[in-house]
Amino acid sequence: MKNIGALMKQAQEMQQKMGEVQERLAKIEVDGSSGAGMVSVTLSGKSDMRRIKIDPALLKPDEAEVLEDLIVAATNDARARLETKTQEEMSKVTGGLNLPPGMKLPF
């Protein structure tokens, strides 16, 4: 039964560390871009869009569809970067623990 106590203590420590990582991640901002930097999007650690920058050359009525596509691509790029950053931070807490596919922390 001694091992269960140690295991519970480790779980509590990991939970505390996870909370700390989540707080740090909430404060970060990640940039994504598309169109060779003509559109850039900044997301918070919680995936909220904070800023968008658009090159004025794209602000033409006949470029609307291109601009829409570039905004989507920049947002997706920022989300991918955020996911990578989140995984990096979480792996620091889990010590590189390989979780089964689809299983994410916190539970």
N, CA, C and O atoms as a printed pandas DataFrame, in Angstrom:
     atom_number atom_name residue_name chain_id  residue_number  x_coord  y_coord  z_coord
0              1         N          MET        A               1    0.816   -1.200    0.000
1              2        CA          MET        A               1    0.000    0.000    0.000
2              3         C          MET        A               1    0.857    1.261    0.000
3              4         O          MET        A               1    0.380    2.347   -0.328
4              5         N          LYS        A               2    2.116    1.107    0.369
5              6        CA          LYS        A               2    3.024    2.238    0.380
6              7         C          LYS        A               2    3.160    2.845   -1.016
7              8         O          LYS        A               2    3.226    4.065   -1.168
8              9         N          ASN        A               3    3.200    1.981   -2.032
9             10        CA          ASN        A               3    3.357    2.439   -3.409
10            11         C          ASN        A               3    2.165    3.249   -3.879
11            12         O          ASN        A               3    2.321    4.177   -4.672
12            13         N          ILE        A               4    0.975    2.911   -3.403
13            14        CA          ILE        A               4   -0.219    3.672   -3.797
14            15         C          ILE        A               4   -0.127    5.092   -3.271
15            16         O          ILE        A               4   -0.498    6.038   -3.966
16            17         N          GLY        A               5    0.364    5.250   -2.050
17            18        CA          GLY        A               5    0.542    6.589   -1.477
18            19         C          GLY        A               5    1.531    7.405   -2.291
19            20         O          GLY        A               5    1.299    8.584   -2.559
20            21         N          ALA        A               6    2.620    6.786   -2.681
21            22        CA          ALA        A               6    3.627    7.480   -3.501
22            23         C          ALA        A               6    3.057    7.832   -4.857
23            24         O          ALA        A               6    3.317    8.913   -5.386
24            25         N          LEU        A               7    2.280    6.922   -5.421
25            26        CA          LEU        A               7    1.654    7.174   -6.714
26            27         C          LEU        A               7    0.667    8.333   -6.643
27            28         O          LEU        A               7    0.606    9.161   -7.552
28            29         N          MET        A               8   -0.097    8.389   -5.568
29            30        CA          MET        A               8   -1.064    9.476   -5.374
30            31         C          MET        A               8   -0.337   10.809   -5.228
31            32         O          MET        A               8   -0.782   11.828   -5.755
32            33         N          LYS        A               9    0.784   10.796   -4.509
33            34        CA          LYS        A               9    1.572   12.021   -4.347
34            35         C          LYS        A               9    2.103   12.495   -5.699
35            36         O          LYS        A               9    2.062   13.687   -6.003
36            37         N          GLN        A              10    2.599   11.564   -6.503
37            38        CA          GLN        A              10    3.093   11.919   -7.837
38            39         C          GLN        A              10    1.968   12.489   -8.690
39            40         O          GLN        A              10    2.173   13.458   -9.422
40            41         N          ALA        A              11    0.791   11.900   -8.603
41            42        CA          ALA        A              11   -0.357   12.384   -9.378
42            43         C          ALA        A              11   -0.725   13.799   -8.964
43            44         O          ALA        A              11   -1.041   14.630   -9.816
44            45         N          GLN        A              12   -0.690   14.083   -7.672
45            46        CA          GLN        A              12   -1.002   15.431   -7.193
46            47         C          GLN        A              12    0.041   16.433   -7.666
47            48         O          GLN        A              12   -0.299   17.551   -8.055
48            49         N          GLU        A              13    1.310   16.036   -7.635
49            50        CA          GLU        A              13    2.381   16.915   -8.110
50            51         C          GLU        A              13    2.215   17.201   -9.598
51            52         O          GLU        A              13    2.378   18.337  -10.042
52            53         N          MET        A              14    1.888   16.157  -10.366
53            54        CA          MET        A              14    1.694   16.338  -11.805
54            55         C          MET        A              14    0.502   17.258  -12.068
55            56         O          MET        A              14    0.552   18.104  -12.961
56            57         N          GLN        A              15   -0.556   17.095  -11.298
57            58        CA          GLN        A              15   -1.734   17.941  -11.475
58            59         C          GLN        A              15   -1.387   19.399  -11.195
59            60         O          GLN        A              15   -1.846   20.288  -11.911
60            61         N          GLN        A              16   -0.589   19.655  -10.170
61            62        CA          GLN        A              16   -0.177   21.018   -9.861
62            63         C          GLN        A              16    0.670   21.589  -10.997
63            64         O          GLN        A              16    0.479   22.733  -11.409
64            65         N          LYS        A              17    1.602   20.786  -11.497
65            66        CA          LYS        A              17    2.456   21.233  -12.595
66            67         C          LYS        A              17    1.620   21.506  -13.848
67            68         O          LYS        A              17    1.888   22.459  -14.580
68            69         N          MET        A              18    0.607   20.670  -14.092
69            70        CA          MET        A              18   -0.274   20.878  -15.252
70            71         C          MET        A              18   -0.985   22.216  -15.138
71            72         O          MET        A              18   -1.117   22.941  -16.124
72            73         N          GLY        A              19   -1.442   22.543  -13.940
73            74        CA          GLY        A              19   -2.098   23.832  -13.722
74            75         C          GLY        A              19   -1.154   24.983  -14.010
75            76         O          GLY        A              19   -1.552   25.980  -14.611
76            77         N          GLU        A              20    0.090   24.851  -13.585
77            78        CA          GLU        A              20    1.088   25.889  -13.836
78            79         C          GLU        A              20    1.351   26.044  -15.333
79            80         O          GLU        A              20    1.461   27.163  -15.835
80            81         N          VAL        A              21    1.450   24.933  -16.037
81            82        CA          VAL        A              21    1.687   24.973  -17.481
82            83         C          VAL        A              21    0.495   25.626  -18.179
83            84         O          VAL        A              21    0.678   26.445  -19.080
84            85         N          GLN        A              22   -0.714   25.272  -17.772
85            86        CA          GLN        A              22   -1.904   25.867  -18.380
86            87         C          GLN        A              22   -1.935   27.374  -18.168
87            88         O          GLN        A              22   -2.331   28.113  -19.069
88            89         N          GLU        A              23   -1.526   27.839  -17.002
89            90        CA          GLU        A              23   -1.460   29.279  -16.744
90            91         C          GLU        A              23   -0.437   29.943  -17.655
91            92         O          GLU        A              23   -0.701   31.009  -18.212
92            93         N          ARG        A              24    0.740   29.316  -17.811
93            94        CA          ARG        A              24    1.766   29.877  -18.705
94            95         C          ARG        A              24    1.274   29.909  -20.145
95            96         O          ARG        A              24    1.460   30.900  -20.851
96            97         N          LEU        A              25    0.650   28.827  -20.574
97            98        CA          LEU        A              25    0.165   28.764  -21.953
98            99         C          LEU        A              25   -0.917   29.811  -22.212
99           100         O          LEU        A              25   -0.987   30.364  -23.309
100          101         N          ALA        A              26   -1.749   30.085  -21.231
101          102        CA          ALA        A              26   -2.806   31.079  -21.412
102          103         C          ALA        A              26   -2.228   32.470  -21.668
103          104         O          ALA        A              26   -2.890   33.318  -22.266
104          105         N          LYS        A              27   -1.007   32.702  -21.221
105          106        CA          LYS        A              27   -0.384   34.020  -21.351
106          107         C          LYS        A              27    0.420   34.187  -22.646
107          108         O          LYS        A              27    0.788   35.306  -23.003
108          109         N          ILE        A              28    0.691   33.095  -23.342
109          110        CA          ILE        A              28    1.522   33.216  -24.544
110          111         C          ILE        A              28    0.693   33.670  -25.738
111          112         O          ILE        A              28   -0.536   33.593  -25.735
112          113         N          GLU        A              29    1.394   34.140  -26.744
113          114        CA          GLU        A              29    0.778   34.467  -28.029
114          115         C          GLU        A              29    1.613   33.804  -29.111
115          116         O          GLU        A              29    2.841   33.765  -29.029
116          117         N          VAL        A              30    0.934   33.283  -30.128
117          118        CA          VAL        A              30    1.590   32.581  -31.220
118          119         C          VAL        A              30    1.148   33.224  -32.524
119          120         O          VAL        A              30   -0.035   33.497  -32.727
120          121         N          ASP        A              31    2.116   33.464  -33.407
121          122        CA          ASP        A              31    1.822   34.068  -34.704
122          123         C          ASP        A              31    1.822   33.014  -35.792
123          124         O          ASP        A              31    2.609   32.067  -35.765
124          125         N          GLY        A              32    0.932   33.191  -36.743
125          126        CA          GLY        A              32    0.899   32.372  -37.945
126          127         C          GLY        A              32    0.811   33.313  -39.132
127          128         O          GLY        A              32    0.303   34.428  -39.007
128          129         N          SER        A              33    1.295   32.879  -40.269
129          130        CA          SER        A              33    1.249   33.761  -41.438
130          131         C          SER        A              33    1.007   32.958  -42.704
131          132         O          SER        A              33    1.146   31.735  -42.733
132          133         N          SER        A              34    0.641   33.689  -43.747
133          134        CA          SER        A              34    0.437   33.085  -45.062
134          135         C          SER        A              34    0.718   34.139  -46.119
135          136         O          SER        A              34    0.871   35.323  -45.818
136          137         N          GLY        A              35    0.781   33.685  -47.355
137          138        CA          GLY        A              35    1.025   34.617  -48.461
138          139         C          GLY        A              35    2.334   35.347  -48.323
139          140         O          GLY        A              35    2.409   36.553  -48.558
140          141         N          ALA        A              36    3.376   34.617  -47.939
141          142        CA          ALA        A              36    4.711   35.211  -47.757
142          143         C          ALA        A              36    4.662   36.378  -46.784
143          144         O          ALA        A              36    5.340   37.388  -46.975
144          145         N          GLY        A              37    3.853   36.232  -45.738
145          146        CA          GLY        A              37    3.771   37.254  -44.703
146          147         C          GLY        A              37    2.769   38.368  -44.986
147          148         O          GLY        A              37    2.695   39.337  -44.231
148          149         N          MET        A              38    2.004   38.243  -46.058
149          150        CA          MET        A              38    1.043   39.296  -46.385
150          151         C          MET        A              38   -0.134   39.308  -45.407
151          152         O          MET        A              38   -0.786   40.336  -45.222
152          153         N          VAL        A              39   -0.399   38.159  -44.784
153          154        CA          VAL        A              39   -1.429   38.068  -43.751
154          155         C          VAL        A              39   -0.809   37.368  -42.554
155          156         O          VAL        A              39   -0.192   36.312  -42.689
156          157         N          SER        A              40   -0.979   37.969  -41.381
157          158        CA          SER        A              40   -0.517   37.303  -40.162
158          159         C          SER        A              40   -1.616   37.375  -39.107
159          160         O          SER        A              40   -2.374   38.341  -39.025
160          161         N          VAL        A              41   -1.669   36.318  -38.308
161          162        CA          VAL        A              41   -2.692   36.173  -37.276
162          163         C          VAL        A              41   -1.975   35.849  -35.973
163          164         O          VAL        A              41   -1.046   35.042  -35.951
164          165         N          THR        A              42   -2.408   36.480  -34.891
165          166        CA          THR        A              42   -1.872   36.191  -33.570
166          167         C          THR        A              42   -2.973   35.565  -32.723
167          168         O          THR        A              42   -4.061   36.124  -32.585
168          169         N          LEU        A              43   -2.675   34.390  -32.153
169          170        CA          LEU        A              43   -3.613   33.694  -31.278
170          171         C          LEU        A              43   -3.064   33.671  -29.859
171          172         O          LEU        A              43   -1.851   33.639  -29.648
172          173         N          SER        A              44   -3.967   33.687  -28.896
173          174        CA          SER        A              44   -3.566   33.512  -27.503
174          175         C          SER        A              44   -3.367   32.024  -27.251
175          176         O          SER        A              44   -3.688   31.194  -28.102
176          177         N          GLY        A              45   -2.845   31.698  -26.095
177          178        CA          GLY        A              45   -2.657   30.312  -25.715
178          179         C          GLY        A              45   -3.959   29.549  -25.584
179          180         O          GLY        A              45   -3.955   28.319  -25.517
180          181         N          LYS        A              46   -5.070   30.263  -25.547
181          182        CA          LYS        A              46   -6.387   29.631  -25.482
182          183         C          LYS        A              46   -7.077   29.631  -26.841
183          184         O          LYS        A              46   -8.281   29.389  -26.933
184          185         N          SER        A              47   -6.317   29.899  -27.884
185          186        CA          SER        A              47   -6.786   29.914  -29.279
186          187         C          SER        A              47   -7.700   31.080  -29.615
187          188         O          SER        A              47   -8.388   31.040  -30.635
188          189         N          ASP        A              48   -7.727   32.117  -28.788
189          190        CA          ASP        A              48   -8.498   33.314  -29.119
190          191         C          ASP        A              48   -7.667   34.168  -30.066
191          192         O          ASP        A              48   -6.473   34.367  -29.839
192          193         N          MET        A              49   -8.298   34.679  -31.135
193          194        CA          MET        A              49   -7.572   35.527  -32.057
194          195         C          MET        A              49   -7.380   36.892  -31.405
195          196         O          MET        A              49   -8.341   37.527  -30.970
196          197         N          ARG        A              50   -6.130   37.329  -31.344
197          198        CA          ARG        A              50   -5.803   38.608  -30.726
198          199         C          ARG        A              50   -5.618   39.713  -31.764
199          200         O          ARG        A              50   -6.081   40.838  -31.578
200          201         N          ARG        A              51   -4.938   39.377  -32.855
201          202        CA          ARG        A              51   -4.642   40.386  -33.879
202          203         C          ARG        A              51   -4.634   39.736  -35.249
203          204         O          ARG        A              51   -4.411   38.535  -35.403
204          205         N          ILE        A              52   -4.883   40.574  -36.228
205          206        CA          ILE        A              52   -4.721   40.160  -37.616
206          207         C          ILE        A              52   -4.105   41.338  -38.356
207          208         O          ILE        A              52   -4.527   42.481  -38.184
208          209         N          LYS        A              53   -3.116   41.053  -39.171
209          210        CA          LYS        A              53   -2.465   42.090  -39.982
210          211         C          LYS        A              53   -2.586   41.686  -41.439
211          212         O          LYS        A              53   -2.307   40.547  -41.814
212          213         N          ILE        A              54   -3.009   42.643  -42.250
213          214        CA          ILE        A              54   -3.225   42.393  -43.675
214          215         C          ILE        A              54   -2.454   43.435  -44.472
215          216         O          ILE        A              54   -2.581   44.637  -44.239
216          217         N          ASP        A              55   -1.658   42.954  -45.411
217          218        CA          ASP        A              55   -0.932   43.864  -46.294
218          219         C          ASP        A              55   -1.952   44.664  -47.093
219          220         O          ASP        A              55   -2.861   44.076  -47.680
220          221         N          PRO        A              56   -1.828   45.987  -47.133
221          222        CA          PRO        A              56   -2.795   46.823  -47.858
222          223         C          PRO        A              56   -2.955   46.459  -49.333
223          224         O          PRO        A              56   -3.988   46.767  -49.928
224          225         N          ALA        A              57   -1.970   45.820  -49.928
225          226        CA          ALA        A              57   -2.074   45.424  -51.338
226          227         C          ALA        A              57   -3.201   44.418  -51.550
227          228         O          ALA        A              57   -3.702   44.273  -52.666
228          229         N          LEU        A              58   -3.601   43.727  -50.490
229          230        CA          LEU        A              58   -4.673   42.736  -50.606
230          231         C          LEU        A              58   -6.060   43.337  -50.414
231          232         O          LEU        A              58   -7.062   42.640  -50.575
232          233         N          LEU        A              59   -6.129   44.601  -50.078
233          234        CA          LEU        A              59   -7.418   45.235  -49.788
234          235         C          LEU        A              59   -8.054   45.827  -51.049
235          236         O          LEU        A              59   -8.344   47.021  -51.124
236          237         N          LYS        A              60   -8.254   44.977  -52.003
237          238        CA          LYS        A              60   -8.895   45.355  -53.254
238          239         C          LYS        A              60  -10.110   44.460  -53.436
239          240         O          LYS        A              60  -10.042   43.268  -53.137
240          241         N          PRO        A              61  -11.207   45.002  -53.914
241          242        CA          PRO        A              61  -12.420   44.190  -54.071
242          243         C          PRO        A              61  -12.211   42.906  -54.881
243          244         O          PRO        A              61  -12.802   41.874  -54.563
244          245         N          ASP        A              62  -11.387   42.961  -55.910
245          246        CA          ASP        A              62  -11.179   41.775  -56.728
246          247         C          ASP        A              62  -10.228   40.771  -56.078
247          248         O          ASP        A              62  -10.009   39.689  -56.623
248          249         N          GLU        A              63   -9.657   41.117  -54.915
249          250        CA          GLU        A              63   -8.762   40.222  -54.184
250          251         C          GLU        A              63   -9.436   39.610  -52.957
251          252         O          GLU        A              63   -8.769   38.965  -52.148
252          253         N          ALA        A              64  -10.742   39.800  -52.809
253          254        CA          ALA        A              64  -11.450   39.352  -51.604
254          255         C          ALA        A              64  -11.297   37.846  -51.367
255          256         O          ALA        A              64  -11.027   37.424  -50.243
256          257         N          GLU        A              65  -11.466   37.046  -52.400
257          258        CA          GLU        A              65  -11.383   35.600  -52.231
258          259         C          GLU        A              65   -9.973   35.170  -51.829
259          260         O          GLU        A              65   -9.805   34.282  -50.993
260          261         N          VAL        A              66   -8.971   35.797  -52.419
261          262        CA          VAL        A              66   -7.585   35.500  -52.065
262          263         C          VAL        A              66   -7.342   35.875  -50.603
263          264         O          VAL        A              66   -6.726   35.114  -49.858
264          265         N          LEU        A              67   -7.825   37.047  -50.198
265          266        CA          LEU        A              67   -7.656   37.492  -48.821
266          267         C          LEU        A              67   -8.326   36.530  -47.843
267          268         O          LEU        A              67   -7.745   36.188  -46.813
268          269         N          GLU        A              68   -9.534   36.098  -48.156
269          270        CA          GLU        A              68  -10.238   35.147  -47.289
270          271         C          GLU        A              68   -9.428   33.865  -47.120
271          272         O          GLU        A              68   -9.293   33.351  -46.009
272          273         N          ASP        A              69   -8.893   33.354  -48.220
273          274        CA          ASP        A              69   -8.093   32.129  -48.169
274          275         C          ASP        A              69   -6.821   32.329  -47.334
275          276         O          ASP        A              69   -6.423   31.447  -46.573
276          277         N          LEU        A              70   -6.200   33.487  -47.484
277          278        CA          LEU        A              70   -4.976   33.766  -46.733
278          279         C          LEU        A              70   -5.246   33.906  -45.233
279          280         O          LEU        A              70   -4.418   33.503  -44.415
280          281         N          ILE        A              71   -6.389   34.470  -44.871
281          282        CA          ILE        A              71   -6.749   34.586  -43.458
282          283         C          ILE        A              71   -6.954   33.197  -42.858
283          284         O          ILE        A              71   -6.481   32.914  -41.758
284          285         N          VAL        A              72   -7.650   32.347  -43.576
285          286        CA          VAL        A              72   -7.857   30.969  -43.097
286          287         C          VAL        A              72   -6.514   30.257  -42.953
287          288         O          VAL        A              72   -6.270   29.596  -41.944
288          289         N          ALA        A              73   -5.652   30.386  -43.944
289          290        CA          ALA        A              73   -4.347   29.717  -43.905
290          291         C          ALA        A              73   -3.488   30.244  -42.753
291          292         O          ALA        A              73   -2.822   29.460  -42.077
292          293         N          ALA        A              74   -3.493   31.547  -42.521
293          294        CA          ALA        A              74   -2.704   32.127  -41.432
294          295         C          ALA        A              74   -3.232   31.668  -40.078
295          296         O          ALA        A              74   -2.455   31.386  -39.166
296          297         N          THR        A              75   -4.547   31.594  -39.951
297          298        CA          THR        A              75   -5.145   31.129  -38.701
298          299         C          THR        A              75   -4.782   29.668  -38.447
299          300         O          THR        A              75   -4.440   29.298  -37.324
300          301         N          ASN        A              76   -4.855   28.845  -39.475
301          302        CA          ASN        A              76   -4.494   27.437  -39.336
302          303         C          ASN        A              76   -3.013   27.273  -38.996
303          304         O          ASN        A              76   -2.650   26.391  -38.218
304          305         N          ASP        A              77   -2.168   28.108  -39.568
305          306        CA          ASP        A              77   -0.740   28.078  -39.266
306          307         C          ASP        A              77   -0.508   28.425  -37.796
307          308         O          ASP        A              77    0.278   27.763  -37.118
308          309         N          ALA        A              78   -1.183   29.450  -37.309
309          310        CA          ALA        A              78   -1.041   29.842  -35.901
310          311         C          ALA        A              78   -1.535   28.737  -34.979
311          312         O          ALA        A              78   -0.909   28.465  -33.955
312          313         N          ARG        A              79   -2.642   28.099  -35.322
313          314        CA          ARG        A              79   -3.166   27.005  -34.492
314          315         C          ARG        A              79   -2.192   25.828  -34.447
315          316         O          ARG        A              79   -2.004   25.216  -33.396
316          317         N          ALA        A              80   -1.582   25.517  -35.573
317          318        CA          ALA        A              80   -0.604   24.429  -35.619
318          319         C          ALA        A              80    0.604   24.753  -34.742
319          320         O          ALA        A              80    1.116   23.890  -34.030
320          321         N          ARG        A              81    1.048   25.995  -34.802
321          322        CA          ARG        A              81    2.182   26.414  -33.965
322          323         C          ARG        A              81    1.810   26.372  -32.486
323          324         O          ARG        A              81    2.624   25.990  -31.645
324          325         N          LEU        A              82    0.580   26.765  -32.176
325          326        CA          LEU        A              82    0.107   26.722  -30.796
326          327         C          LEU        A              82    0.040   25.283  -30.299
327          328         O          LEU        A              82    0.421   25.001  -29.163
328          329         N          GLU        A              83   -0.435   24.384  -31.129
329          330        CA          GLU        A              83   -0.509   22.970  -30.752
330          331         C          GLU        A              83    0.887   22.413  -30.473
331          332         O          GLU        A              83    1.081   21.661  -29.518
332          333         N          THR        A              84    1.847   22.781  -31.303
333          334        CA          THR        A              84    3.230   22.343  -31.102
334          335         C          THR        A              84    3.771   22.878  -29.780
335          336         O          THR        A              84    4.381   22.140  -29.005
336          337         N          LYS        A              85    3.545   24.162  -29.529
337          338        CA          LYS        A              85    4.014   24.778  -28.285
338          339         C          LYS        A              85    3.354   24.124  -27.080
339          340         O          LYS        A              85    4.014   23.876  -26.071
340          341         N          THR        A              86    2.068   23.845  -27.174
341          342        CA          THR        A              86    1.344   23.201  -26.081
342          343         C          THR        A              86    1.913   21.818  -25.809
343          344         O          THR        A              86    2.124   21.453  -24.652
344          345         N          GLN        A              87    2.162   21.050  -26.852
345          346        CA          GLN        A              87    2.725   19.708  -26.687
346          347         C          GLN        A              87    4.114   19.765  -26.054
347          348         O          GLN        A              87    4.454   18.936  -25.210
348          349         N          GLU        A              88    4.915   20.754  -26.469
349          350        CA          GLU        A              88    6.250   20.906  -25.890
350          351         C          GLU        A              88    6.159   21.185  -24.392
351          352         O          GLU        A              88    6.878   20.581  -23.595
352          353         N          GLU        A              89    5.275   22.099  -24.018
353          354        CA          GLU        A              89    5.132   22.450  -22.604
354          355         C          GLU        A              89    4.584   21.277  -21.790
355          356         O          GLU        A              89    5.038   21.028  -20.673
356          357         N          MET        A              90    3.623   20.569  -22.342
357          358        CA          MET        A              90    3.042   19.432  -21.625
358          359         C          MET        A              90    4.050   18.294  -21.470
359          360         O          MET        A              90    4.039   17.591  -20.459
360          361         N          SER        A              91    4.915   18.109  -22.460
361          362        CA          SER        A              91    5.894   17.028  -22.354
362          363         C          SER        A              91    6.907   17.319  -21.252
363          364         O          SER        A              91    7.502   16.393  -20.701
364          365         N          LYS        A              92    7.110   18.593  -20.926
365          366        CA          LYS        A              92    7.984   18.940  -19.808
366          367         C          LYS        A              92    7.385   18.436  -18.497
367          368         O          LYS        A              92    8.109   18.003  -17.601
368          369         N          VAL        A              93    6.073   18.497  -18.393
369          370        CA          VAL        A              93    5.393   18.061  -17.173
370          371         C          VAL        A              93    5.322   16.542  -17.100
371          372         O          VAL        A              93    5.544   15.946  -16.045
372          373         N          THR        A              94    5.011   15.929  -18.226
373          374        CA          THR        A              94    4.822   14.474  -18.221
374          375         C          THR        A              94    6.140   13.724  -18.334
375          376         O          THR        A              94    6.162   12.494  -18.287
376          377         N          GLY        A              95    7.227   14.450  -18.483
377          378        CA          GLY        A              95    8.533   13.796  -18.573
378          379         C          GLY        A              95    8.688   12.964  -19.817
379          380         O          GLY        A              95    9.388   11.952  -19.806
380          381         N          GLY        A              96    8.041   13.376  -20.896
381          382        CA          GLY        A              96    8.133   12.635  -22.141
382          383         C          GLY        A              96    7.268   11.391  -22.165
383          384         O          GLY        A              96    7.427   10.536  -23.036
384          385         N          LEU        A              97    6.351   11.286  -21.207
385          386        CA          LEU        A              97    5.443   10.151  -21.152
386          387         C          LEU        A              97    4.658   10.073  -22.447
387          388         O          LEU        A              97    3.968   11.025  -22.812
388          389         N          ASN        A              98    4.753    8.966  -23.136
389          390        CA          ASN        A              98    4.042    8.797  -24.397
390          391         C          ASN        A              98    2.633    8.317  -24.110
391          392         O          ASN        A              98    2.422    7.179  -23.690
392          393         N          LEU        A              99    1.671    9.198  -24.343
393          394        CA          LEU        A              99    0.271    8.842  -24.134
394          395         C          LEU        A              99   -0.276    8.192  -25.377
395          396         O          LEU        A              99    0.202    8.468  -26.477
396          397         N          PRO        A             100   -1.265    7.335  -25.235
397          398        CA          PRO        A             100   -1.893    6.723  -26.410
398          399         C          PRO        A             100   -2.478    7.788  -27.328
399          400         O          PRO        A             100   -2.868    8.854  -26.852
400          401         N          PRO        A             101   -2.549    7.524  -28.643
401          402        CA          PRO        A             101   -3.116    8.492  -29.584
402          403         C          PRO        A             101   -4.504    8.920  -29.160
403          404         O          PRO        A             101   -5.331    8.096  -28.769
404          405         N          GLY        A             102   -4.750   10.208  -29.240
405          406        CA          GLY        A             102   -6.067   10.753  -28.892
406          407         C          GLY        A             102   -6.227   11.083  -27.423
407          408         O          GLY        A             102   -7.184   11.756  -27.040
408          409         N          MET        A             103   -5.303   10.619  -26.593
409          410        CA          MET        A             103   -5.389   10.900  -25.160
410          411         C          MET        A             103   -4.573   12.153  -24.868
411          412         O          MET        A             103   -3.371   12.199  -25.130
412          413         N          LYS        A             104   -5.231   13.154  -24.330
413          414        CA          LYS        A             104   -4.574   14.420  -24.052
414          415         C          LYS        A             104   -4.672   14.728  -22.571
415          416         O          LYS        A             104   -5.594   14.294  -21.881
416          417         N          LEU        A             105   -3.704   15.484  -22.108
417          418        CA          LEU        A             105   -3.735   15.969  -20.742
418          419         C          LEU        A             105   -4.126   17.431  -20.770
419          420         O          LEU        A             105   -3.789   18.101  -21.746
420          421         N          PRO        A             106   -4.793   17.968  -19.800
421          422        CA          PRO        A             106   -5.384   17.263  -18.678
422          423         C          PRO        A             106   -6.581   16.449  -19.141
423          424         O          PRO        A             106   -7.185   16.738  -20.173
424          425         N          PHE        A             107   -6.911   15.436  -18.368
425          426        CA          PHE        A             107   -7.950   14.485  -18.737
426          427         C          PHE        A             107   -9.297   15.111  -18.753
427          428         O          PHE        A             107  -10.286   14.439  -19.046
